[in-house]
Amino acid sequence: YVLIEITPRIINKAMELAKNHTLRGFDAVQLASALQANLDRTSIGGAPLTFISADNQLNTAATAEGLT
């Protein structure tokens, strides 16, 4: 596990995601954090993250945002 600090950048991204994908607040924060973690990994040559959730709406939003 890697802890992701909730920064103003992640909060702003979460607000955008909540609006664009009609997500609940914590779902949007989870997705924004996953997107940042994915960017951090891929920018140093790491493998992209696989996003897993039991929430179909959240999975749909994650796919739309480019996560597997």
Backbone as XML, in Angstrom:
<?xml version="1.0"?>
<chain id="A" units="angstrom">
  <residue number="1" name="TYR">
    <atom name="N" x="0.826" y="-1.178" z="0.000"/>
    <atom name="CA" x="0.000" y="0.000" z="0.000"/>
    <atom name="C" x="0.877" y="1.252" z="0.000"/>
  </residue>
  <residue number="2" name="VAL">
    <atom name="N" x="0.389" y="2.260" z="-0.668"/>
    <atom name="CA" x="1.055" y="3.549" z="-0.684"/>
    <atom name="C" x="0.026" y="4.587" z="-0.251"/>
  </residue>
  <residue number="3" name="LEU">
    <atom name="N" x="0.380" y="5.371" z="0.745"/>
    <atom name="CA" x="-0.515" y="6.433" z="1.190"/>
    <atom name="C" x="-0.378" y="7.627" z="0.251"/>
  </residue>
  <residue number="4" name="ILE">
    <atom name="N" x="-1.497" y="8.180" z="-0.122"/>
    <atom name="CA" x="-1.528" y="9.350" z="-0.992"/>
    <atom name="C" x="-2.017" y="10.526" z="-0.154"/>
  </residue>
  <residue number="5" name="GLU">
    <atom name="N" x="-1.196" y="11.558" z="-0.069"/>
    <atom name="CA" x="-1.586" y="12.747" z="0.673"/>
    <atom name="C" x="-2.683" y="13.486" z="-0.086"/>
  </residue>
  <residue number="6" name="ILE">
    <atom name="N" x="-3.708" y="13.890" z="0.647"/>
    <atom name="CA" x="-4.798" y="14.644" z="0.039"/>
    <atom name="C" x="-4.363" y="16.111" z="-0.032"/>
  </residue>
  <residue number="7" name="THR">
    <atom name="N" x="-4.008" y="16.519" z="-1.217"/>
    <atom name="CA" x="-3.501" y="17.872" z="-1.458"/>
    <atom name="C" x="-4.600" y="18.727" z="-2.098"/>
  </residue>
  <residue number="8" name="PRO">
    <atom name="N" x="-4.398" y="20.034" z="-2.147"/>
    <atom name="CA" x="-5.370" y="20.878" z="-2.856"/>
    <atom name="C" x="-5.545" y="20.442" z="-4.317"/>
  </residue>
  <residue number="9" name="ARG">
    <atom name="N" x="-4.470" y="19.968" z="-4.941"/>
    <atom name="CA" x="-4.569" y="19.502" z="-6.330"/>
    <atom name="C" x="-5.529" y="18.311" z="-6.442"/>
  </residue>
  <residue number="10" name="ILE">
    <atom name="N" x="-5.427" y="17.372" z="-5.509"/>
    <atom name="CA" x="-6.317" y="16.206" z="-5.530"/>
    <atom name="C" x="-7.754" y="16.626" z="-5.230"/>
  </residue>
  <residue number="11" name="ILE">
    <atom name="N" x="-7.940" y="17.529" z="-4.283"/>
    <atom name="CA" x="-9.290" y="18.017" z="-3.973"/>
    <atom name="C" x="-9.911" y="18.699" z="-5.192"/>
  </residue>
  <residue number="12" name="ASN">
    <atom name="N" x="-9.138" y="19.526" z="-5.875"/>
    <atom name="CA" x="-9.655" y="20.191" z="-7.078"/>
    <atom name="C" x="-10.011" y="19.184" z="-8.161"/>
  </residue>
  <residue number="13" name="LYS">
    <atom name="N" x="-9.158" y="18.184" z="-8.347"/>
    <atom name="CA" x="-9.446" y="17.141" z="-9.338"/>
    <atom name="C" x="-10.704" y="16.369" z="-8.927"/>
  </residue>
  <residue number="14" name="ALA">
    <atom name="N" x="-10.836" y="16.080" z="-7.635"/>
    <atom name="CA" x="-12.014" y="15.355" z="-7.137"/>
    <atom name="C" x="-13.295" y="16.138" z="-7.403"/>
  </residue>
  <residue number="15" name="MET">
    <atom name="N" x="-13.255" y="17.443" z="-7.205"/>
    <atom name="CA" x="-14.444" y="18.263" z="-7.480"/>
    <atom name="C" x="-14.806" y="18.208" z="-8.958"/>
  </residue>
  <residue number="16" name="GLU">
    <atom name="N" x="-13.793" y="18.252" z="-9.818"/>
    <atom name="CA" x="-14.028" y="18.154" z="-11.260"/>
    <atom name="C" x="-14.616" y="16.784" z="-11.615"/>
  </residue>
  <residue number="17" name="LEU">
    <atom name="N" x="-14.052" y="15.726" z="-11.038"/>
    <atom name="CA" x="-14.540" y="14.367" z="-11.312"/>
    <atom name="C" x="-15.968" y="14.175" z="-10.819"/>
  </residue>
  <residue number="18" name="ALA">
    <atom name="N" x="-16.262" y="14.704" z="-9.635"/>
    <atom name="CA" x="-17.619" y="14.580" z="-9.079"/>
    <atom name="C" x="-18.632" y="15.233" z="-9.998"/>
  </residue>
  <residue number="19" name="LYS">
    <atom name="N" x="-18.268" y="16.381" z="-10.530"/>
    <atom name="CA" x="-19.173" y="17.101" z="-11.426"/>
    <atom name="C" x="-19.313" y="16.382" z="-12.769"/>
  </residue>
  <residue number="20" name="ASN">
    <atom name="N" x="-18.183" y="15.995" z="-13.350"/>
    <atom name="CA" x="-18.195" y="15.396" z="-14.697"/>
    <atom name="C" x="-18.791" y="13.996" z="-14.739"/>
  </residue>
  <residue number="21" name="HIS">
    <atom name="N" x="-18.664" y="13.250" z="-13.648"/>
    <atom name="CA" x="-19.114" y="11.849" z="-13.648"/>
    <atom name="C" x="-20.221" y="11.576" z="-12.628"/>
  </residue>
  <residue number="22" name="THR">
    <atom name="N" x="-20.744" y="12.625" z="-12.006"/>
    <atom name="CA" x="-21.796" y="12.511" z="-10.995"/>
    <atom name="C" x="-21.406" y="11.511" z="-9.910"/>
  </residue>
  <residue number="23" name="LEU">
    <atom name="N" x="-20.202" y="11.700" z="-9.362"/>
    <atom name="CA" x="-19.701" y="10.812" z="-8.312"/>
    <atom name="C" x="-19.992" y="11.394" z="-6.933"/>
  </residue>
  <residue number="24" name="ARG">
    <atom name="N" x="-20.097" y="10.510" z="-5.947"/>
    <atom name="CA" x="-20.169" y="10.943" z="-4.553"/>
    <atom name="C" x="-18.803" y="11.486" z="-4.154"/>
  </residue>
  <residue number="25" name="GLY">
    <atom name="N" x="-18.766" y="12.302" z="-3.130"/>
    <atom name="CA" x="-17.545" y="12.991" z="-2.719"/>
    <atom name="C" x="-16.353" y="12.089" z="-2.480"/>
  </residue>
  <residue number="26" name="PHE">
    <atom name="N" x="-16.511" y="11.075" z="-1.634"/>
    <atom name="CA" x="-15.370" y="10.210" z="-1.325"/>
    <atom name="C" x="-14.976" y="9.344" z="-2.519"/>
  </residue>
  <residue number="27" name="ASP">
    <atom name="N" x="-15.933" y="8.997" z="-3.359"/>
    <atom name="CA" x="-15.590" y="8.261" z="-4.583"/>
    <atom name="C" x="-14.723" y="9.127" z="-5.488"/>
  </residue>
  <residue number="28" name="ALA">
    <atom name="N" x="-15.059" y="10.402" z="-5.577"/>
    <atom name="CA" x="-14.286" y="11.324" z="-6.404"/>
    <atom name="C" x="-12.877" y="11.498" z="-5.845"/>
  </residue>
  <residue number="29" name="VAL">
    <atom name="N" x="-12.741" y="11.562" z="-4.525"/>
    <atom name="CA" x="-11.414" y="11.673" z="-3.906"/>
    <atom name="C" x="-10.615" y="10.404" z="-4.159"/>
  </residue>
  <residue number="30" name="GLN">
    <atom name="N" x="-11.257" y="9.249" z="-4.054"/>
    <atom name="CA" x="-10.578" y="7.978" z="-4.321"/>
    <atom name="C" x="-10.068" y="7.943" z="-5.759"/>
  </residue>
  <residue number="31" name="LEU">
    <atom name="N" x="-10.890" y="8.344" z="-6.702"/>
    <atom name="CA" x="-10.492" y="8.324" z="-8.101"/>
    <atom name="C" x="-9.399" y="9.356" z="-8.375"/>
  </residue>
  <residue number="32" name="ALA">
    <atom name="N" x="-9.531" y="10.539" z="-7.821"/>
    <atom name="CA" x="-8.505" y="11.574" z="-8.018"/>
    <atom name="C" x="-7.165" y="11.100" z="-7.460"/>
  </residue>
  <residue number="33" name="SER">
    <atom name="N" x="-7.186" y="10.428" z="-6.324"/>
    <atom name="CA" x="-5.956" y="9.890" z="-5.728"/>
    <atom name="C" x="-5.359" y="8.795" z="-6.603"/>
  </residue>
  <residue number="34" name="ALA">
    <atom name="N" x="-6.203" y="7.942" z="-7.143"/>
    <atom name="CA" x="-5.719" y="6.870" z="-8.023"/>
    <atom name="C" x="-5.120" y="7.453" z="-9.298"/>
  </residue>
  <residue number="35" name="LEU">
    <atom name="N" x="-5.734" y="8.489" z="-9.836"/>
    <atom name="CA" x="-5.194" y="9.124" z="-11.035"/>
    <atom name="C" x="-3.822" y="9.739" z="-10.759"/>
  </residue>
  <residue number="36" name="GLN">
    <atom name="N" x="-3.666" y="10.364" z="-9.584"/>
    <atom name="CA" x="-2.375" y="10.947" z="-9.226"/>
    <atom name="C" x="-1.333" y="9.852" z="-9.015"/>
  </residue>
  <residue number="37" name="ALA">
    <atom name="N" x="-1.710" y="8.773" z="-8.334"/>
    <atom name="CA" x="-0.781" y="7.658" z="-8.123"/>
    <atom name="C" x="-0.366" y="7.046" z="-9.457"/>
  </residue>
  <residue number="38" name="ASN">
    <atom name="N" x="-1.305" y="6.923" z="-10.367"/>
    <atom name="CA" x="-1.001" y="6.386" z="-11.688"/>
    <atom name="C" x="-0.034" y="7.298" z="-12.430"/>
  </residue>
  <residue number="39" name="LEU">
    <atom name="N" x="-0.264" y="8.594" z="-12.373"/>
    <atom name="CA" x="0.627" y="9.556" z="-13.016"/>
    <atom name="C" x="2.033" y="9.481" z="-12.406"/>
  </residue>
  <residue number="40" name="ASP">
    <atom name="N" x="2.093" y="9.401" z="-11.087"/>
    <atom name="CA" x="3.390" y="9.293" z="-10.401"/>
    <atom name="C" x="4.144" y="8.041" z="-10.860"/>
  </residue>
  <residue number="41" name="ARG">
    <atom name="N" x="3.447" y="6.917" z="-10.947"/>
    <atom name="CA" x="4.080" y="5.653" z="-11.350"/>
    <atom name="C" x="4.541" y="5.686" z="-12.801"/>
  </residue>
  <residue number="42" name="THR">
    <atom name="N" x="3.655" y="6.091" z="-13.684"/>
    <atom name="CA" x="3.992" y="6.028" z="-15.109"/>
    <atom name="C" x="5.046" y="7.061" z="-15.496"/>
  </residue>
  <residue number="43" name="SER">
    <atom name="N" x="5.119" y="8.166" z="-14.759"/>
    <atom name="CA" x="6.104" y="9.202" z="-15.094"/>
    <atom name="C" x="7.536" y="8.761" z="-14.796"/>
  </residue>
  <residue number="44" name="ILE">
    <atom name="N" x="7.688" y="7.711" z="-13.973"/>
    <atom name="CA" x="9.031" y="7.194" z="-13.700"/>
    <atom name="C" x="9.245" y="5.823" z="-14.346"/>
  </residue>
  <residue number="45" name="GLY">
    <atom name="N" x="8.375" y="5.501" z="-15.298"/>
    <atom name="CA" x="8.525" y="4.258" z="-16.041"/>
    <atom name="C" x="7.859" y="3.045" z="-15.421"/>
  </residue>
  <residue number="46" name="GLY">
    <atom name="N" x="7.082" y="3.260" z="-14.378"/>
    <atom name="CA" x="6.381" y="2.147" z="-13.740"/>
    <atom name="C" x="5.153" y="1.727" z="-14.529"/>
  </residue>
  <residue number="47" name="ALA">
    <atom name="N" x="4.670" y="0.552" z="-14.200"/>
    <atom name="CA" x="3.466" y="0.025" z="-14.849"/>
    <atom name="C" x="2.244" y="0.812" z="-14.388"/>
  </residue>
  <residue number="48" name="PRO">
    <atom name="N" x="1.271" y="1.007" z="-15.277"/>
    <atom name="CA" x="0.052" y="1.709" z="-14.881"/>
    <atom name="C" x="-0.730" y="0.918" z="-13.825"/>
  </residue>
  <residue number="49" name="LEU">
    <atom name="N" x="-1.477" y="1.640" z="-13.023"/>
    <atom name="CA" x="-2.310" y="1.006" z="-12.003"/>
    <atom name="C" x="-3.534" y="0.358" z="-12.633"/>
  </residue>
  <residue number="50" name="THR">
    <atom name="N" x="-4.047" y="-0.649" z="-11.964"/>
    <atom name="CA" x="-5.344" y="-1.232" z="-12.298"/>
    <atom name="C" x="-6.305" y="-0.801" z="-11.202"/>
  </residue>
  <residue number="51" name="PHE">
    <atom name="N" x="-7.360" y="-0.120" z="-11.578"/>
    <atom name="CA" x="-8.341" y="0.400" z="-10.623"/>
    <atom name="C" x="-9.402" y="-0.665" z="-10.396"/>
  </residue>
  <residue number="52" name="ILE">
    <atom name="N" x="-9.667" y="-0.972" z="-9.132"/>
    <atom name="CA" x="-10.667" y="-1.990" z="-8.787"/>
    <atom name="C" x="-11.640" y="-1.410" z="-7.771"/>
  </residue>
  <residue number="53" name="SER">
    <atom name="N" x="-12.928" y="-1.556" z="-8.065"/>
    <atom name="CA" x="-13.980" y="-1.097" z="-7.162"/>
    <atom name="C" x="-15.220" y="-1.956" z="-7.382"/>
  </residue>
  <residue number="54" name="ALA">
    <atom name="N" x="-16.026" y="-2.083" z="-6.349"/>
    <atom name="CA" x="-17.306" y="-2.787" z="-6.485"/>
    <atom name="C" x="-18.402" y="-1.863" z="-7.002"/>
  </residue>
  <residue number="55" name="ASP">
    <atom name="N" x="-18.071" y="-0.583" z="-7.165"/>
    <atom name="CA" x="-19.026" y="0.425" z="-7.603"/>
    <atom name="C" x="-18.906" y="0.596" z="-9.117"/>
  </residue>
  <residue number="56" name="ASN">
    <atom name="N" x="-19.924" y="0.178" z="-9.845"/>
    <atom name="CA" x="-19.876" y="0.245" z="-11.310"/>
    <atom name="C" x="-19.747" y="1.669" z="-11.836"/>
  </residue>
  <residue number="57" name="GLN">
    <atom name="N" x="-20.421" y="2.624" z="-11.209"/>
    <atom name="CA" x="-20.333" y="4.017" z="-11.653"/>
    <atom name="C" x="-18.906" y="4.541" z="-11.483"/>
  </residue>
  <residue number="58" name="LEU">
    <atom name="N" x="-18.268" y="4.179" z="-10.386"/>
    <atom name="CA" x="-16.886" y="4.600" z="-10.148"/>
    <atom name="C" x="-15.952" y="3.931" z="-11.144"/>
  </residue>
  <residue number="59" name="ASN">
    <atom name="N" x="-16.169" y="2.655" z="-11.431"/>
    <atom name="CA" x="-15.356" y="1.962" z="-12.441"/>
    <atom name="C" x="-15.516" y="2.596" z="-13.816"/>
  </residue>
  <residue number="60" name="THR">
    <atom name="N" x="-16.732" y="2.973" z="-14.165"/>
    <atom name="CA" x="-16.983" y="3.623" z="-15.447"/>
    <atom name="C" x="-16.233" y="4.957" z="-15.535"/>
  </residue>
  <residue number="61" name="ALA">
    <atom name="N" x="-16.271" y="5.719" z="-14.452"/>
    <atom name="CA" x="-15.558" y="6.994" z="-14.416"/>
    <atom name="C" x="-14.055" y="6.774" z="-14.518"/>
  </residue>
  <residue number="62" name="ALA">
    <atom name="N" x="-13.532" y="5.770" z="-13.826"/>
    <atom name="CA" x="-12.111" y="5.470" z="-13.872"/>
    <atom name="C" x="-11.684" y="5.102" z="-15.286"/>
  </residue>
  <residue number="63" name="THR">
    <atom name="N" x="-12.476" y="4.305" z="-15.957"/>
    <atom name="CA" x="-12.165" y="3.937" z="-17.351"/>
    <atom name="C" x="-12.202" y="5.164" z="-18.248"/>
  </residue>
  <residue number="64" name="ALA">
    <atom name="N" x="-13.192" y="6.022" z="-18.056"/>
    <atom name="CA" x="-13.294" y="7.246" z="-18.860"/>
    <atom name="C" x="-12.101" y="8.165" z="-18.637"/>
  </residue>
  <residue number="65" name="GLU">
    <atom name="N" x="-11.505" y="8.094" z="-17.454"/>
    <atom name="CA" x="-10.347" y="8.913" z="-17.128"/>
    <atom name="C" x="-9.017" y="8.255" z="-17.509"/>
  </residue>
  <residue number="66" name="GLY">
    <atom name="N" x="-9.104" y="7.067" z="-18.121"/>
    <atom name="CA" x="-7.901" y="6.430" z="-18.643"/>
    <atom name="C" x="-7.301" y="5.329" z="-17.804"/>
  </residue>
  <residue number="67" name="LEU">
    <atom name="N" x="-7.947" y="4.971" z="-16.694"/>
    <atom name="CA" x="-7.425" y="3.866" z="-15.881"/>
    <atom name="C" x="-7.977" y="2.536" z="-16.387"/>
  </residue>
  <residue number="68" name="THR">
    <atom name="N" x="-7.204" y="1.520" z="-16.216"/>
    <atom name="CA" x="-7.653" y="0.161" z="-16.554"/>
    <atom name="C" x="-8.476" y="-0.378" z="-15.399"/>
  </residue>
</chain>
